Amino acid sequence: MEERVFDRSGQHASVVGLGTWQLGADWGDVSDRDALAVLETAAESGVTFFDTADVYGDGRSEETIATFLRSRPDLHVLVATKMGRRVEQIPRNYVLDNFRAWNDRSRRNLGVDRVDLVQLHCPPTPVYSSDEVFDALDTLVDEERIAAYGVSVETCDEALTALARPNVASVQIILNPFRLKPLRQVLPAAREAGVGIIARVPLASGLLSGKYTKDTVFAENDHRTYNRHGESFDQGETFSGVDFAAGVEAAAEFSALAPEGYTPAQLALRWIIQQPGVTTVIPGARSPEQARANAAAAKLPELSQKTLDAIEDLYERRIKEQVEGRW
């Protein structure tokens, strides 16, 4: 699979990575066996970038990745984790002592002395403007606890603030055919700065797979049930902030745009891969079949301008008004 470079850190990532929130929690139940099978299939399909977080299953996702990589010492996989969401979300919690403690826990969970890439996990907006926060992250690099650091953001404004920091290696942001705003400023600014873009929520929490109807019911422990209106964390993380019923209708129209040989999900992933400035896209998977199909999107032909234009038109007509002003 094609690999792209995080210019500031020199690290490489497959253009399709693997998001592992599903392997921890909040997407219904995934057994340990199934989680390991997803990781194995992704790796065998050419994926060399795993994205996780200390809060996914309260460490379960990190530990599962560690278990898998111990069984496959022949693999080279860049593992990115996140920190900060296990405490009250107030800026004064984002200090060096806490960073060290959080990093110690992730290193234990991942079974490593140094984490490849650590990202602040959608912290309060003022954190991005704090010199002390980024000085503390630089200290973690100096202490060889982490090789590089980045940020995961909710809004385009947060991304632009983070891009001004000289040692930020990556910005993780929601980007998909139902969330086009980052294309206008964030991706061009990241290219100019040499900062990698990690595209998350690429299928709008599964909407863009085209598999759901208005009557689809998700498990009680699935964020697509309990966070549909932002009850537990930012609403933009669930269906990209799009109303579910309206999103199902728009997704049906999106599915009809898939060229021959593409699934709707692969259309969404291929669209993201083609955006200038994207380093890697991190779809999740609950089964080996999903992981294999996601990885296959990297080898599909580029989308035509006609298809790209149709996707933008769909966004402008059906989605823009719901999301553009919020994120």
C-alpha positions in Angstrom: 0.0 0.0 0.0 1.1 3.6 -0.7 2.7 5.3 2.3 2.9 9.0 3.0 5.3 10.9 5.2 4.7 13.1 8.2 7.2 15.7 7.1 8.1 17.2 10.5 8.8 13.8 12.2 9.9 11.8 9.1 7.5 9.0 10.1 5.6 7.0 7.5 2.0 5.8 7.4 -0.1 3.8 5.0 -2.5 6.0 3.2 -5.3 3.9 4.8 -4.7 3.3 8.5 -6.9 1.7 11.1 -8.9 3.5 13.8 -9.2 1.3 16.8 -12.0 3.0 18.9 -14.2 0.1 17.9 -11.8 -2.3 19.5 -12.0 -0.6 22.8 -15.6 0.5 23.4 -18.5 2.6 22.4 -19.5 0.7 19.2 -21.2 -2.3 20.7 -19.3 -5.4 21.8 -16.2 -6.6 20.0 -14.6 -9.8 21.4 -10.8 -10.1 22.0 -10.6 -12.7 19.2 -12.4 -10.4 16.8 -10.3 -7.4 17.7 -7.1 -9.3 17.1 -8.4 -10.7 13.8 -9.2 -7.1 12.7 -5.6 -6.0 13.5 -4.2 -9.1 11.7 -6.3 -8.5 8.6 -5.4 -4.8 8.4 -1.7 -5.6 8.7 -1.9 -8.3 6.0 -3.7 -5.8 3.8 -0.8 -3.3 4.0 -1.9 -1.1 6.9 1.0 0.3 8.8 -0.7 3.0 10.9 -2.8 2.2 14.0 -4.6 5.0 15.8 -5.8 4.5 19.4 -6.3 6.4 22.6 -5.9 5.8 26.3 -9.6 6.3 26.8 -10.8 3.6 24.3 -12.1 1.0 26.6 -10.1 2.6 29.3 -6.9 1.2 27.8 -8.3 -2.0 26.2 -7.6 -0.8 22.7 -3.9 0.1 23.5 -3.5 -3.3 25.3 -5.0 -5.2 22.3 -2.6 -3.5 19.9 0.3 -4.5 22.2 -0.8 -8.1 22.3 -1.1 -8.2 18.6 2.3 -6.6 17.9 4.1 -8.9 20.4 2.8 -11.8 18.2 4.1 -10.1 15.0 7.6 -8.8 15.7 8.2 -8.8 11.9 5.8 -5.9 11.4 6.6 -2.3 11.3 3.5 -0.3 12.4 3.4 3.3 13.5 1.2 3.4 16.6 -0.4 6.8 17.5 -2.3 7.1 20.7 -4.0 10.1 22.4 -4.2 11.5 25.9 -6.3 13.9 28.0 -9.9 12.6 28.0 -9.6 10.6 31.2 -9.9 13.7 33.4 -12.2 16.7 33.7 -11.9 18.8 30.6 -10.5 22.0 32.0 -7.3 23.6 30.7 -5.5 23.4 34.1 -5.3 19.6 33.8 -3.1 19.9 30.7 0.3 20.2 32.5 3.6 18.3 32.4 3.0 16.2 35.5 -0.2 14.9 34.1 1.3 14.4 30.7 4.0 12.2 32.2 1.5 10.1 34.2 -0.8 9.7 31.2 2.2 8.8 29.0 3.5 6.3 31.6 0.1 4.5 31.5 0.0 4.4 27.7 3.6 3.1 27.5 2.7 0.3 29.9 -0.5 -0.5 27.9 1.4 -0.5 24.6 4.4 -2.3 26.0 6.9 0.2 24.7 9.5 2.6 26.1 8.7 5.3 23.7 5.4 6.0 21.9 5.6 6.7 18.2 3.1 9.6 18.2 1.0 11.1 21.0 -1.9 13.4 20.3 -3.8 15.7 22.6 -7.3 14.2 22.5 -9.7 17.1 21.6 -8.8 19.2 24.6 -10.6 22.4 25.6 -10.0 25.1 23.0 -7.8 27.3 25.1 -5.2 24.5 25.4 -4.2 25.0 21.8 -3.1 28.6 22.6 -1.0 27.7 25.7 2.8 27.9 25.3 3.2 25.9 28.5 1.3 23.0 27.0 3.5 22.7 24.0 6.6 23.3 26.1 5.5 20.2 28.1 5.0 18.2 24.9 8.5 19.2 23.8 9.8 17.9 27.2 8.2 14.5 26.6 10.2 14.4 23.3 13.4 15.5 25.0 12.9 12.8 27.7 12.4 10.2 24.9 9.0 9.2 26.2 7.5 10.0 22.7 9.0 10.3 19.3 6.6 13.0 18.1 3.3 14.7 19.0 0.2 16.1 17.4 -3.3 17.1 18.2 -6.8 15.8 17.5 -9.3 18.6 17.0 -13.0 19.2 16.8 -13.0 22.5 14.8 -11.1 24.0 11.9 -10.2 27.0 14.0 -8.5 24.7 16.6 -6.6 23.0 13.7 -5.3 26.3 12.4 -4.2 27.4 15.8 -2.3 24.1 16.3 -0.7 24.4 12.9 1.2 27.5 14.0 3.1 25.5 16.6 6.5 24.6 15.2 6.8 21.0 16.5 3.3 19.7 15.9 3.8 16.8 13.5 0.1 15.9 12.9 -3.4 17.2 13.1 -6.3 14.8 13.3 -9.6 16.1 12.1 -13.0 14.9 10.9 -12.9 14.8 7.1 -15.4 13.0 4.9 -17.9 13.8 2.1 -20.3 15.1 4.8 -17.6 17.4 6.3 -15.9 19.4 3.6 -15.0 22.6 5.5 -11.4 21.5 6.3 -10.6 21.4 2.6 -10.8 25.2 2.3 -8.2 26.3 4.9 -6.9 23.5 7.1 -5.5 21.2 4.4 -3.8 24.0 2.5 -2.3 25.4 5.7 -1.1 21.9 6.7 0.6 21.3 3.4 2.3 24.7 3.7 3.5 23.9 7.2 4.6 20.3 6.5 2.1 19.0 9.1 0.5 15.6 8.5 -3.3 15.3 8.3 -5.0 12.3 9.9 -8.6 12.1 8.6 -10.9 10.5 11.1 -14.7 9.6 11.1 -14.3 9.0 7.4 -17.6 7.2 7.0 -19.6 9.6 9.3 -20.0 6.8 11.9 -21.1 4.4 9.2 -23.7 6.6 7.5 -21.6 6.7 4.3 -21.6 2.9 4.1 -25.2 3.2 2.9 -26.2 0.3 5.1 -28.5 2.2 7.5 -32.2 3.0 7.3 -34.2 5.4 9.5 -35.3 2.4 11.5 -31.8 1.1 12.2 -31.3 0.6 16.0 -27.8 0.5 17.6 -26.8 -1.1 20.8 -27.3 0.9 24.1 -23.5 1.0 24.6 -22.9 2.4 21.1 -22.2 6.1 20.9 -24.6 6.2 17.9 -27.4 5.7 20.4 -26.2 7.5 23.5 -24.4 10.5 21.9 -26.6 11.3 19.0 -27.2 14.8 20.3 -23.9 15.3 22.0 -25.0 14.0 25.4 -21.5 12.5 26.3 -19.0 14.3 24.1 -18.9 16.5 21.0 -21.8 15.8 18.8 -19.6 16.1 15.7 -18.0 12.7 16.6 -21.4 10.9 16.0 -22.6 10.9 12.4 -20.3 13.9 11.9 -22.9 16.0 13.6 -25.5 15.3 10.9 -29.1 14.5 11.9 -29.5 10.7 11.5 -32.7 10.7 9.5 -31.5 13.4 7.1 -28.1 11.7 6.9 -29.7 8.4 5.9 -31.4 10.1 3.0 -28.2 11.9 1.9 -26.3 8.7 2.2 -28.6 6.9 -0.2 -27.9 9.6 -2.7 -24.2 9.3 -2.0 -24.3 5.5 -2.5 -25.7 6.0 -6.0 -22.6 8.0 -6.9 -20.3 4.9 -6.4 -18.5 3.9 -9.6 -18.6 0.3 -10.7 -16.4 -1.8 -8.5 -16.7 0.5 -5.5 -18.7 0.1 -2.4 -20.1 3.3 -0.9 -17.6 3.1 1.9 -14.8 2.7 -0.5 -16.1 5.7 -2.4 -15.8 7.8 0.8 -12.3 6.6 1.6 -11.1 7.1 -2.0 -12.5 10.6 -1.9 -10.5 11.4 1.2 -7.3 9.8 -0.1 -7.5 12.1 -3.1 -7.6 15.3 -1.1 -4.2 17.1 -1.3 -2.6 17.2 2.1 -4.1 14.0 3.6 -1.5 11.8 5.0 -3.7 8.9 6.2 -7.3 8.1 6.7 -8.3 5.9 9.7 -11.6 4.0 9.2 -12.5 1.7 12.0 -13.5 -1.9 11.5 -15.4 -4.4 13.6 -14.6 -7.4 11.4 -11.8 -8.7 9.2 -14.0 -8.2 6.2 -14.5 -4.5 6.9 -10.8 -4.1 7.5 -9.9 -5.8 4.2 -12.5 -3.8 2.2 -11.3 -0.5 3.8 -7.7 -1.2 2.9 -8.7 -2.1 -0.7 -9.9 1.5 -1.3 -6.2 2.5 -1.5 -5.8 0.6 -4.7 -9.0 1.7 -6.5 -8.7 4.1 -9.5 -8.9 7.8 -8.8 -12.4 9.3 -8.9 -13.4 11.3 -11.9 -13.9 15.1 -11.7 -17.6 14.4 -12.4 -17.9 12.2 -9.3 -16.0 14.7 -7.2 -18.3 17.5 -8.4 -21.4 15.4 -7.6 -20.2 14.8 -4.1 -19.6 18.5 -3.5 -23.1 19.3 -4.9 -24.6 16.7 -2.5 -22.9 18.3 0.4 -23.9 21.8 -0.6 -27.6 20.8 -1.0 -28.1 18.4 1.9 -25.4 18.7 4.6 -23.6 22.1 4.6 -26.3 24.0 6.6 -26.2 21.4 9.4 -22.4 21.3 10.0 -20.6 24.2 8.4 -21.1 26.8 11.1 -20.4 24.5 14.1 -17.1 22.9 13.2 
